Each structure stands twice: as C-alpha cells, then as structure tokens.
Amino acid sequence: MKNIIIVFSLMMSMWLSLSPAHAAADLEINTPAISAIKNSMQARHAQLAPFYSSGAVGFSRDGLVAVRDAAAVPLAQRQALNSLVAAENKDRNALYAEIANGNQHPEWEPEIRATFAKRWADKAQGGWWVQDGSGWVKK
C-alpha cells in the first residue's frame, strides 16, 4: 500500500509541475482514460519495485522504464520482467499521449514526456537507477 501511495504522490507532483508554458493550460488530468492508466501503473508498481531496488530496471531519459541489467534477474524471471516493463511502457506512452490529446494539444507530448522523465528521475528512491545524458547513474 505504501508503494501505491508513493507512486500516486509522484504522479500527482509530476502532473502539477509541467513547464510554465503548460502550467497556464487547463490540463485534463482526471479523464477516465488517465484514471485507468494511473490505476494500472499503481497496480504494477508493487511488482516492479523489487526490480528497481535490485538495479535490474531503471528510469530511462525518455520517460520510460528500461531493463538496465538483465543479469540481476534469475533467468526464470526475465520473461516476466520483460512483460512488466512492456506493460509499464505501454501505459507511460498512453499517459503522455492522453494528457496531450486530452488538452487538444498533441504537439505537447514531447514536452510532457520530457517533464515526466525528469520528475521520475528526480523522485526516484535512493539506490534506484536513472539514465541521464551520460548514461546510467545510481541515485
């Protein structure tokens, strides 16, 4: 439950911290589609958290989750990890697009993605991995 609260707080802080150009816009963050995406991501977080902690996955600079070190995961669990990462990235891509499209500004998607990517990295827990311009770094 604590992880779900952390993810929800993280997502809300990211939505509220969009760049000034978007801060003046009336961002539609409570659409049914966004709620469904948010719920899906929250439900998945408990499964991903151990992989963040082990360093197997991290937050990439493009606002997605990436398998950083597959060797940190037993071979028998790698397919499940790849499925989790694919589902997470599908939701993240949908979230960025839905926020932009919900505001009738699909051209905002790259900036929304970049803002979320920065916030995911900034809010990552200590010991988790994030990707910056020079590569992977441990928080």
C-alpha positions as CSV (number, residue, x, y, z in Angstrom):
1,M,0.0,0.0,0.0
2,K,2.9,2.4,0.8
3,N,4.3,1.9,-2.7
4,I,0.9,2.7,-4.3
5,I,0.8,5.9,-2.2
6,I,4.3,6.8,-3.2
7,V,3.5,6.3,-6.9
8,F,0.3,8.3,-6.7
9,S,2.1,11.1,-5.0
10,L,4.8,11.0,-7.6
11,M,2.4,11.1,-10.5
12,M,0.4,13.9,-9.0
13,S,3.5,16.0,-8.3
14,M,4.6,15.4,-11.9
15,W,1.3,16.5,-13.3
16,L,1.3,19.6,-11.3
17,S,4.9,20.6,-12.2
18,L,4.6,20.9,-16.0
19,S,6.6,23.6,-17.6
20,P,5.3,27.2,-17.4
21,A,4.0,27.0,-20.9
22,H,1.7,24.2,-19.9
23,A,1.1,25.4,-16.4
24,A,-1.3,28.1,-17.7
25,A,-3.2,25.4,-19.7
26,D,-6.2,23.7,-18.2
27,L,-4.6,20.2,-18.2
28,E,-7.2,17.5,-18.1
29,I,-5.7,15.0,-15.7
30,N,-8.9,13.4,-14.5
31,T,-10.2,11.9,-17.6
32,P,-11.5,8.3,-17.4
33,A,-8.6,7.2,-19.6
34,I,-6.0,8.8,-17.4
35,S,-7.6,7.3,-14.3
36,A,-7.5,3.8,-15.9
37,I,-3.8,4.3,-16.8
38,K,-2.9,5.6,-13.4
39,N,-4.7,2.6,-11.7
40,S,-2.9,0.2,-14.0
41,M,0.5,1.7,-13.2
42,Q,-0.2,1.7,-9.5
43,A,-1.2,-1.9,-9.5
44,R,2.0,-2.8,-11.4
45,H,4.4,-0.8,-9.2
46,A,4.5,-3.4,-6.4
47,Q,5.7,-5.9,-8.9
48,L,8.3,-3.6,-10.4
49,A,9.7,-2.2,-7.0
50,P,12.0,-5.1,-6.3
51,F,13.5,-4.8,-9.8
52,Y,14.1,-1.1,-9.3
53,S,15.8,-1.9,-6.0
54,S,18.0,-4.6,-7.4
55,G,19.1,-2.4,-10.3
56,A,17.6,-4.6,-12.9
57,V,15.5,-1.8,-14.2
58,G,15.6,2.0,-14.1
59,F,14.0,5.1,-15.4
60,S,15.3,6.0,-18.9
61,R,15.8,9.5,-20.0
62,D,12.8,9.2,-22.4
63,G,10.3,8.8,-19.7
64,L,10.1,5.0,-19.9
65,V,11.3,2.1,-17.8
66,A,14.2,0.1,-19.2
67,V,15.8,-3.2,-18.4
68,R,19.2,-2.0,-17.2
69,D,20.8,-5.2,-16.0
70,A,19.0,-8.4,-17.0
71,A,21.7,-10.4,-15.2
72,A,20.4,-9.1,-11.9
73,V,17.3,-11.2,-12.5
74,P,17.2,-15.0,-12.5
75,L,16.7,-16.5,-15.9
76,A,13.3,-17.9,-14.9
77,Q,12.0,-14.4,-14.1
78,R,13.3,-12.5,-17.1
79,Q,10.3,-13.1,-19.3
80,A,8.0,-11.8,-16.5
81,L,10.2,-8.8,-16.1
82,N,10.2,-8.0,-19.8
83,S,6.4,-8.3,-19.8
84,L,6.1,-6.0,-16.8
85,V,8.4,-3.4,-18.5
86,A,6.5,-3.6,-21.7
87,A,3.2,-3.1,-19.9
88,E,4.6,-0.2,-17.9
89,N,6.0,1.5,-21.0
90,K,2.7,1.0,-22.9
91,D,0.9,2.8,-20.0
92,R,3.5,5.6,-19.8
93,N,3.3,6.2,-23.6
94,A,-0.5,6.2,-23.3
95,L,-0.4,8.6,-20.4
96,Y,1.8,11.1,-22.1
97,A,-0.4,11.0,-25.3
98,E,-3.6,11.2,-23.3
99,I,-2.5,14.2,-21.4
100,A,-1.6,16.0,-24.6
101,N,-4.6,14.8,-26.6
102,G,-7.0,15.5,-23.7
103,N,-6.0,19.1,-23.9
104,Q,-6.3,19.2,-27.7
105,H,-2.5,19.8,-28.0
106,P,-0.9,16.6,-29.3
107,E,2.2,18.6,-30.1
108,W,2.8,18.9,-26.3
109,E,3.5,15.2,-26.0
110,P,7.3,15.5,-26.3
111,E,7.4,18.2,-23.6
112,I,5.1,16.3,-21.4
113,R,7.2,13.2,-21.8
114,A,10.4,15.2,-21.0
115,T,8.9,16.7,-17.9
116,F,7.7,13.4,-16.6
117,A,11.1,11.8,-17.4
118,K,12.9,14.5,-15.4
119,R,10.4,14.1,-12.5
120,W,10.6,10.3,-12.5
121,A,14.4,10.6,-12.2
122,D,14.2,13.4,-9.6
123,K,11.8,11.4,-7.4
124,A,13.4,8.0,-7.8
125,Q,14.3,6.4,-4.4
126,G,17.9,6.2,-3.3
127,G,19.5,3.1,-4.8
128,W,17.4,3.1,-7.9
129,W,18.9,3.8,-11.3
130,V,18.2,6.6,-13.7
131,Q,19.5,7.5,-17.1
132,D,20.9,10.9,-17.8
133,G,22.8,12.4,-20.7
134,S,26.0,10.4,-19.8
135,G,24.4,7.1,-19.1
136,W,23.0,5.2,-16.0
137,V,23.6,6.6,-12.6
138,K,22.5,5.2,-9.2
139,K,20.6,7.6,-7.0
